[in-house]
Amino acid sequence: MSSLAAETCRAALSALQTRRGRSPRTRNHYLSHAKQFARWCVQARRLRDNPFLGLRPVSDVGDRRHDRRCLTPDELARLFAWLKKAPERKGTTAPQRALMYKIAMATGLRAKEVRSLTRESFDLDAATVTVAASHSKRRRQDTQPLPAWLVAELRKWFAAGGPCWDRLLKMYPGRLLKWDLARAGVPYTLPGPDGAPLYADFHSLRHSYITTLANLPSISPKTLLALARHSSPHLTLQVYSKVRSHDLHAAAAEIPVPGQAGKNPKKISRKSQARAKKI
C-alpha cells in the first residue's frame, strides 16, 4: 500500500493524458475510481487515511472527445422507414431493433440496460419497465415509466410472441444502430458548432430522451432529475440536454410584440390590429 500516494496518482493521471491521449473527462473518471478504492481501503482498515482526498478533477470544458447529438425528426423518420423493410441483422429482426430503439428513446435506458430486459422486466398494467440492480449503472433497481403509445406497442409485440432482448443480441446495440443509420442515409457523425464531431450512437438516444423531457413546459427540475436518473442537475442540463434549433425558433415565436400587453403576434386578431391602426 506504500505506492498509494497522492503524487503517484497525480503522475499516473497526467500520463493518461500526455502519453496515451486520454481526455480530461476520462482522467476524472479514473480519479473517481481511485478515490472509491482508497475509501474502501480505509473502511477495511488497510489504510489509515485516504491519500487521494486532496486530488481534484480537472476541467473538461472544451475538450470532450465523444459528444453526442440528437437525431432530428427527419432522421428518425428515415431510420424507422428503413426498419420497415430492413433484413435481419446478427440474430435480430428489424421490428425487434425498431422497438429496442423506441424503448431507449422513451425511457432513457442505456445499451447494457436494454440488453438485460426480459418479459418479466415489463409491467404493462402499471406502464413501467424495471432494470435489475446488477445491470443498472447506479447498481440499484431502477423502474422507469412508459408512455401509453409504447405500452400499446409492447402489448401487441408480446401478444404476437415477439422476443425480448436479453442474450439475443449477438452484436452490441450501438453497432446495430450504426449499421441501420448508414443504410437509412443518416450520418453517424456531423460537425458541431466548434467543428468537433457529434455522434449519433446508441447513447445519443438517451440524450434525445433527456432533451425531450427538459423541453417539456410542465416538467419540474426534480422530476427531470428522477427520470434522467442523475444526482446532479449539471450533468442533466449541461451534458445530456441539447439545444435544438426548432426549440429556439419556437421560443422566439413566443416573444410578444412590444407594447401589446405580452400578446403573441400570432394570436392578435385582425380586429385588434385594425383598432391599433386607428389609434
N, C-alpha and C positions, 0 to 999 in steps of 0.2 A: 504494500500500500504506500510505500515511500515515494513512488512515482506519481501519485495523485497530488499534484501541486498546481497552484493557480498558473504559474508561469509555464509549466509544461503543457497544460491545457490550452493556454493562450497561444503558444507557439504551434501546437498541432492545428488549432483552428485557423491560424494565419496561413499555414502550409496548405490547407484545403483550398484557400482562395488563390494564393500565389503560384503554387506548383500544380495543383490539379484543376484549377479554373472553376471552382465551385462558386455559386452566387452567395451574396451576403445572407439571403434567406436560408439557404442550405446550411451555412455556417451557424446561424442562430438555432436551427433545428438540432444540430449536433450538440451545441452548448446546452440546450434544454434537456437532452437525453443524459448528458454528462452530469448535470445538476441533479437530475432524478436519481441516477445511480449513486451519487455521493450521499443524497438524503437517505437512501436505503442502507448504505454503509453505516451511517450514523445511527439509524434506528436499530440496526443489527449489532451495534456496538463493535463494529470493525474499524470505525474511525471515531475520534473524539469530536472533531468539528468538520463542517463541510468546507473543504478547501476552495470550492468554486463559487462560494456565496457572493463574493465581490465582483465576479465577472459579469459584464453587461453585454447584451446583444448589440450588434452594430446596425446602423440604419440600412434598410434595403430599398429605400425610395430611389427610383430612377435606375435601378439595376435588377429588375425582375427578368428572369430568363425564359419563363414559360407562362406568359399572360394569356388568359382565355378571353373569348368573345362570345356574345350571344348570337345564335342563329336568327336571321331575320325571318319575318313571316313568309317571304317569297322562298327563302332557302328551305324552310320547314315544309312548305307546300311541295317543293321539288323532291325533297327526301321521301316524304310519305307517298307521293305519286310513284316514285321508283319502287318503293317497297310493296306496292300493289301487284307488281309483275316480276319482282326480283326472284332469283333462284335460291335454293338452299345454300347455306354457307357454313362450313365447318359444323355440321350437325344441327344447325338452327334454321328454321324456315323463316321466310320473310315476315309473315304475320307475327311470329314469336319475337323477332327482332323489333318490329314496329311497336309492339306492346311493351317491350322492355324499355325502349326509348321514351315512350309516353309515361311509364311509371317513374323513370328517373326525372323527367321534366315536371311531373305533378306531385312529387314527394321530396325531391332533393336527395334521394338516396345515392350513395357513391357506388362505383362499379363493384367493389367487393361485396357491398351490402345487397345489391341487386342479384348478384350471383348466388347468394345464400338463400334466396326466397323459395319457400316450398308452399304447397297448397295450404298448409296449416298456418303460414305467416299472415294470411288474409282473413279478416273477419268482415265479410261484406255486409252483414246486418248492421254492424257498428260503423262501417265505412272506414276501416283502419287497416294498416299493414304494420307488422311488428318485426323488427330486426333483433335477432338474439345478441346478447352481450358479447359473445365470442366473435361476432362478425362486425360489431359496431366499432367505429373509430374511438368512441368515448369509453369503450369496454363496459357498457351497461345497456340494458334492454331499451330500445327506442321504439316508440309507437307513433306513427305519422297518420294524420287524417287523409282520406281520399276524397277527391271531388266526385260529385254524383255521376258525371259522364264516364269517369274511369271505372266506377263501381259497376255501371251498366255494361261496359265492355268486358270487364273481368267475369261477370256473371255469364255472359254469352260465351266467353272463351272457355271457362271451366265446364259449362254445361255441354259443350261440344267435345270435351275430352282434351282440351288444349293443355300441354305440359307446362310446368314451371321452369325455373332457370337454375335450380340447384344441380350442380355437377353435370349439366347437359352442355355447357359451353366448352367446346374444345379450343376456342380462341378467346383471348381476353376481350371484354366488351368494347374497349376503346379501339381495338383493331377492327372489330366488326363494323363499328360506326365509321371509321375512316374509310373502309372499303365501300360501304354504302354511299357515303358522301361523294366519293370520287365518281361513282357510276351515276349518281344523281346530278352531277355537274355542279356540286357545291365545293368551293375551295376549302381545303383543310386549314390553310393559313392565309391571312390578309395583313397587309401592313397597317400598323396602328398610327396614331397621331404623331408619334415620335419616330416612325419608321421601323420600330421593332415589330416582329411578327406577333399576331394574335391568333391563338389556336382554337379550333373547334373540335376538341377532343371530347371524350365521354364526360370528363369532369366539367366541361363547359355547360352541360345540361343542368348541372347543379347551380351553376352561375345564372342560367336562364330562370330557374325556379326562384331563386332568391331575388333576382332583379324584378321579376313579375310581382312578387309579394311586396317588395319595397315600394313599388309604384301604385299599389292599391290605396285609394284615398282614405279608406276606413280602417286601415290596419294600425295597431299601436306598436310602439317600439318593443314592448315586452312580448307581444305576440310574434313579431318578426323574429326576435332572437330565439324564441322557443321553437318555431317552425324550422329555422335555419340550423338549430341545434348548435349554437355558438354561445360562448360565455362572454364574448367581447363584442360590443357594437362596432368597434373599429374594424374588426375582421369582416363583419357583415356588410358594412356600408363602404369601406374603403377598398376592400379586396374583391368581394363577391358581387356586390350590386353594381351594375354597369349603367352608364348614361346612354340612353338610346335616342337617336335623332328624332324619331316620331314622338317621343315623350317631350322633348324640348319644344317641338312645334306645337304640341297640344297645350303645353303650359303657356307658351307665348300667346296662343289664341285666346286664353282666358284673361289676358291683361285688359282692363277696362279702358274705355275712352276717357281721357282726362276731362273732368268737369261734368260727367254724366252719371254721377252717384254710383260709380262702380259697376255700371251695366256693361255687359259684354256686347261688342258691336254686332255680333250675330243675332243677339236676342232683342235688339231695338226694332220696334215695329216701324213700318212706313209712316203711320200716323204720327208717331212720336218724332220722326225725322222731319216731317213737314211742319210740325208745331215748332221745332227748334229753329227751322229756317225763318219762320215768321218773326220769331223773337230776335 
